[in-house]
């Protein structure tokens, strides 16, 4: 199970990517116990410091969390292995 961060967000500082055109990303998500796991997700919301991501786990259960922006990157061509969120 991933550790959920609840960042303090300044009102008006968060933007949303265009619905249906959310970028594919690869993020390091903190796991309870202190380690991280790499997830292939969609970025939904963002500000300078944080990105809200969403993905489906191996059991096709919808997951989501906020992660530090420095832990999120765009995948190289052919690298992304996520699932669509429709």
C-alpha atoms as a printed R data frame, in Angstrom:
   type eleno elety resid chain resno       x      y       z
1  ATOM     1    CA   UNK     A     1   0.000  0.000   0.000
2  ATOM     2    CA   UNK     A     2   1.351  3.415  -0.861
3  ATOM     3    CA   UNK     A     3   1.791  6.088   1.768
4  ATOM     4    CA   UNK     A     4  -0.619  8.926   1.087
5  ATOM     5    CA   UNK     A     5   0.787 12.442   1.258
6  ATOM     6    CA   UNK     A     6  -1.631 15.287   1.831
7  ATOM     7    CA   UNK     A     7   0.285 18.384   0.783
8  ATOM     8    CA   UNK     A     8  -0.786 21.788   1.987
9  ATOM     9    CA   UNK     A     9  -1.938 23.467  -1.208
10 ATOM    10    CA   UNK     A    10  -2.458 27.192  -1.547
11 ATOM    11    CA   UNK     A    11  -5.935 27.983  -2.920
12 ATOM    12    CA   UNK     A    12  -5.664 28.827  -6.610
13 ATOM    13    CA   UNK     A    13  -2.211 27.260  -6.986
14 ATOM    14    CA   UNK     A    14  -3.403 23.929  -8.416
15 ATOM    15    CA   UNK     A    15  -4.072 23.425 -12.110
16 ATOM    16    CA   UNK     A    16  -5.711 20.511 -13.886
17 ATOM    17    CA   UNK     A    17  -4.493 18.914 -17.074
18 ATOM    18    CA   UNK     A    18  -7.094 18.847 -19.849
19 ATOM    19    CA   UNK     A    19  -9.604 16.105 -19.083
20 ATOM    20    CA   UNK     A    20  -9.090 13.142 -21.409
21 ATOM    21    CA   UNK     A    21  -5.609 14.366 -22.384
22 ATOM    22    CA   UNK     A    22  -3.801 13.805 -19.088
23 ATOM    23    CA   UNK     A    23  -0.101 13.146 -19.711
24 ATOM    24    CA   UNK     A    24   1.371  9.713 -19.142
25 ATOM    25    CA   UNK     A    25   4.012  9.792 -16.413
26 ATOM    26    CA   UNK     A    26   6.269  7.527 -14.412
27 ATOM    27    CA   UNK     A    27   6.449  8.402 -10.722
28 ATOM    28    CA   UNK     A    28   8.212  7.231  -7.589
29 ATOM    29    CA   UNK     A    29   5.432  6.611  -5.070
30 ATOM    30    CA   UNK     A    30   6.288  6.256  -1.388
31 ATOM    31    CA   UNK     A    31   5.297  2.950   0.195
32 ATOM    32    CA   UNK     A    32   4.550  2.434   3.869
33 ATOM    33    CA   UNK     A    33   7.818  1.468   5.516
34 ATOM    34    CA   UNK     A    34   9.885  4.116   3.738
35 ATOM    35    CA   UNK     A    35  10.705  2.661   0.316
36 ATOM    36    CA   UNK     A    36   9.289  3.706  -3.059
37 ATOM    37    CA   UNK     A    37   7.696  1.925  -5.995
38 ATOM    38    CA   UNK     A    38   7.660  3.090  -9.607
39 ATOM    39    CA   UNK     A    39   4.168  3.470 -11.090
40 ATOM    40    CA   UNK     A    40   3.055  4.204 -14.632
41 ATOM    41    CA   UNK     A    41   0.235  6.686 -14.218
42 ATOM    42    CA   UNK     A    42  -1.590  9.713 -15.553
43 ATOM    43    CA   UNK     A    43  -0.943 13.175 -14.141
44 ATOM    44    CA   UNK     A    44  -4.243 14.872 -13.275
45 ATOM    45    CA   UNK     A    45  -3.449 17.999 -11.232
46 ATOM    46    CA   UNK     A    46  -0.254 19.898 -10.489
47 ATOM    47    CA   UNK     A    47   1.448 22.922  -9.015
48 ATOM    48    CA   UNK     A    48   5.135 23.811  -8.671
49 ATOM    49    CA   UNK     A    49   5.849 21.312  -5.911
50 ATOM    50    CA   UNK     A    50   3.265 18.512  -6.273
51 ATOM    51    CA   UNK     A    51   1.592 16.346  -8.924
52 ATOM    52    CA   UNK     A    52  -1.618 14.363  -8.446
53 ATOM    53    CA   UNK     A    53  -1.366 11.026 -10.262
54 ATOM    54    CA   UNK     A    54  -3.823  8.198 -10.893
55 ATOM    55    CA   UNK     A    55  -3.301  4.614 -12.021
56 ATOM    56    CA   UNK     A    56  -4.735  1.113 -11.855
57 ATOM    57    CA   UNK     A    57  -2.817 -1.457  -9.818
58 ATOM    58    CA   UNK     A    58  -2.296 -5.095 -10.815
59 ATOM    59    CA   UNK     A    59  -5.780 -5.956  -9.507
60 ATOM    60    CA   UNK     A    60  -7.261 -3.193 -11.723
61 ATOM    61    CA   UNK     A    61  -8.100 -1.136  -8.623
62 ATOM    62    CA   UNK     A    62  -7.986  2.635  -9.138
63 ATOM    63    CA   UNK     A    63  -5.249  4.305  -7.093
64 ATOM    64    CA   UNK     A    64  -4.206  7.904  -6.735
65 ATOM    65    CA   UNK     A    65  -1.995 10.170  -4.674
66 ATOM    66    CA   UNK     A    66   0.006 13.378  -4.623
67 ATOM    67    CA   UNK     A    67   3.766 13.021  -5.142
68 ATOM    68    CA   UNK     A    68   6.577 15.592  -5.174
69 ATOM    69    CA   UNK     A    69   7.019 17.025  -8.670
70 ATOM    70    CA   UNK     A    70  10.689 15.959  -8.642
71 ATOM    71    CA   UNK     A    71   9.581 12.325  -8.410
72 ATOM    72    CA   UNK     A    72   7.531 12.490 -11.622
73 ATOM    73    CA   UNK     A    73   8.890 12.246 -15.156
74 ATOM    74    CA   UNK     A    74   7.620 11.805 -18.679
75 ATOM    75    CA   UNK     A    75   8.365  8.333 -20.084
76 ATOM    76    CA   UNK     A    76  10.637  7.748 -23.051
77 ATOM    77    CA   UNK     A    77   9.039  6.475 -26.249
78 ATOM    78    CA   UNK     A    78   7.663  2.974 -25.665
79 ATOM    79    CA   UNK     A    79   8.545  2.966 -21.945
80 ATOM    80    CA   UNK     A    80   5.073  3.574 -20.460
81 ATOM    81    CA   UNK     A    81   3.161  0.416 -19.430
82 ATOM    82    CA   UNK     A    82   0.130  1.863 -17.673
83 ATOM    83    CA   UNK     A    83  -3.560  1.143 -18.124
84 ATOM    84    CA   UNK     A    84  -6.208  3.518 -19.373
85 ATOM    85    CA   UNK     A    85  -8.461  5.008 -16.712
86 ATOM    86    CA   UNK     A    86 -11.761  5.008 -18.610
